Amino acid sequence: MIVMGQDWGGPISMSMAASRADRVSGIVLGKTWFWKASGMLPFFGRLMSTGFMQRQIVQKNLFIERLVPTGSATKLSDEVMEHYRAVQPTPEMRAGVAQFPQQILASAEWLDELETQVKANLASKPVLLVWGMKDMAFRSKELTRMKGVFPDRVVVELPEAKHFIQEDAPEEIVAAIIDRFG
């Protein structure tokens, strides 16, 4: 199986993949991490964990209404935005996503363990790194760190893409996956 992860999907998918490494034939990572938070992530985690921002996430759907459009270089259509909104249409359904920023810091021990597991179990796997070069959260420093873990890697830099690479460069990502893994 080929495992793909972006943003929190990186640590989540790498955790699953590291525990089943014998089943993993390849990895695709974009705009993510799998180690103890550094750089802008701890600041983002603390800011988004404040009571005010937690209310904005849950009551005003901050991630979908503000962060998705801001994190995309592409102007998202009403149809695309409605798709995102439909995933968590009520405040009660957004309680889980409101936990993600808090977990950036609270998961430090787990992320330390995960980094060790990824290096031990997945470093030899073929990897595709698709990286939006205009992202504010994950920059070239994180890309360099990824490169250091995976020697059998192909890097595709998406020069105009921001954080939500799937919105900014879907065709390029698909082509890169096909080129790398068939």
BELDATA-V925521 format. One record per pair of residues at least 12 apart in sequence whose C-alpha atoms are under 8 Angstrom apart, sorted by sequence separation. I is the first residue (numbers start at 1). J is the second residue. D is the distance in Angstrom with one decimal. If there is no record, write none. Layout:
I&J&D ; I&J&D
//
This chain:
131&143&7.5 ; 3&17&7.1 ; 158&172&8.0 ; 64&81&7.7 ; 10&29&6.6 ; 10&30&7.8 ; 14&34&7.2 ; 64&84&6.5 ; 156&176&7.2 ; 3&24&7.0 ; 11&32&7.6 ; 64&85&6.6 ; 1&23&6.1 ; 2&24&6.0 ; 10&32&5.3 ; 11&33&6.4 ; 1&24&4.9 ; 2&25&5.7 ; 3&26&6.4 ; 4&27&5.8 ; 5&28&6.5 ; 6&29&6.0 ; 7&30&7.3 ; 9&32&7.5 ; 10&33&5.9 ; 11&34&4.7 ; 127&150&6.8 ; 1&25&5.4 ; 2&26&4.6 ; 3&27&4.9 ; 4&28&4.5 ; 5&29&5.1 ; 6&30&4.9 ; 7&31&5.7 ; 8&32&6.8 ; 10&34&6.3 ; 11&35&7.9 ; 126&150&7.7 ; 129&153&7.2 ; 131&155&7.6 ; 133&157&6.4 ; 1&26&6.8 ; 2&27&5.5 ; 3&28&6.1 ; 4&29&5.7 ; 5&30&6.5 ; 6&31&5.5 ; 7&32&4.4 ; 8&33&7.9 ; 125&150&7.4 ; 127&152&6.2 ; 128&153&5.6 ; 129&154&6.2 ; 130&155&6.1 ; 131&156&6.3 ; 132&157&6.2 ; 133&158&5.8 ; 134&159&6.9 ; 138&163&7.6 ; 2&28&7.3 ; 6&32&5.3 ; 7&33&7.2 ; 123&149&5.8 ; 124&150&6.6 ; 126&152&5.1 ; 127&153&4.6 ; 128&154&4.9 ; 129&155&4.7 ; 130&156&4.8 ; 131&157&4.9 ; 132&158&4.7 ; 133&159&5.0 ; 134&160&6.2 ; 135&161&7.1 ; 136&162&7.5 ; 137&163&7.2 ; 154&180&7.5 ; 5&32&7.3 ; 123&150&5.0 ; 124&151&7.1 ; 125&152&6.7 ; 126&153&5.8 ; 127&154&6.3 ; 128&155&5.9 ; 129&156&6.1 ; 130&157&6.0 ; 131&158&5.7 ; 132&159&6.2 ; 133&160&6.5 ; 134&161&5.7 ; 135&162&4.1 ; 136&163&7.3 ; 123&151&7.2 ; 124&152&6.7 ; 128&156&7.5 ; 130&158&7.0 ; 132&160&6.8 ; 133&161&6.0 ; 134&162&4.6 ; 135&163&4.8 ; 132&161&4.3 ; 133&162&6.4 ; 134&163&7.4 ; 61&91&7.5 ; 119&149&6.4 ; 131&161&7.8 ; 132&162&5.0 ; 60&91&7.9 ; 132&163&6.2 ; 59&91&5.3 ; 132&164&7.9 ; 58&91&4.9 ; 61&94&7.4 ; 132&165&6.0 ; 58&92&7.3 ; 131&165&7.5 ; 58&94&5.2 ; 57&94&7.1 ; 58&95&6.0 ; 57&97&8.0 ; 58&98&6.6 ; 57&98&6.0 ; 130&173&6.9 ; 54&98&6.1 ; 128&176&7.8 ; 49&98&7.9 ; 128&177&7.3 ; 49&99&8.0 ; 49&101&6.0 ; 128&180&7.0 ; 48&101&5.8 ; 49&102&5.4 ; 48&102&7.5 ; 46&101&7.3 ; 45&101&4.3 ; 46&102&7.1 ; 44&101&7.0 ; 45&102&5.6 ; 45&103&7.5 ; 45&104&5.7 ; 46&105&7.9 ; 45&105&6.6 ; 42&104&6.6 ; 41&104&7.0 ; 42&105&6.4 ; 71&135&7.2 ; 37&104&6.4 ; 37&105&6.9 ; 36&107&7.7 ; 37&108&6.9 ; 36&108&5.0 ; 35&108&7.8 ; 36&109&7.4 ; 37&111&8.0 ; 36&111&5.0 ; 35&111&4.8 ; 36&112&5.5 ; 34&111&6.1 ; 35&112&5.5 ; 35&114&6.7 ; 34&114&6.5 ; 35&115&5.1 ; 34&115&5.8 ; 73&160&7.0 ; 73&161&5.9 ; 72&161&7.0 ; 73&162&5.7 ; 72&162&5.4 ; 71&162&5.6 ; 72&163&6.3 ; 76&167&7.8 ; 8&100&7.9 ; 71&163&5.0 ; 72&164&5.4 ; 71&164&5.8 ; 72&165&7.3 ; 74&167&6.7 ; 74&168&5.5 ; 72&167&6.5 ; 73&168&6.0 ; 41&137&7.0 ; 68&164&7.1 ; 72&168&6.2 ; 40&137&6.2 ; 27&125&7.1 ; 29&127&7.7 ; 15&114&6.4 ; 18&117&6.0 ; 26&125&5.8 ; 27&126&6.4 ; 28&127&5.8 ; 29&128&6.4 ; 30&129&5.7 ; 31&130&7.4 ; 11&111&7.6 ; 14&114&7.6 ; 18&118&5.7 ; 21&121&6.0 ; 25&125&6.7 ; 26&126&5.1 ; 27&127&4.7 ; 28&128&4.7 ; 29&129&5.0 ; 30&130&4.8 ; 31&131&5.8 ; 21&122&6.4 ; 24&125&7.7 ; 25&126&7.2 ; 26&127&5.8 ; 27&128&6.2 ; 28&129&5.9 ; 29&130&6.3 ; 30&131&5.3 ; 31&132&6.9 ; 15&117&8.0 ; 26&128&8.0 ; 28&130&7.4 ; 30&132&7.7 ; 11&114&7.6 ; 15&118&7.7 ; 18&121&5.6 ; 14&118&6.8 ; 18&122&6.2 ; 31&135&7.9 ; 17&122&7.7 ; 31&137&8.0 ; 32&138&6.7 ; 31&138&5.7 ; 33&142&7.2 ; 33&146&7.9 ; 31&163&6.3 ; 31&165&7.8 ; 30&165&7.5 ; 28&177&7.6 ; 26&181&7.4
//
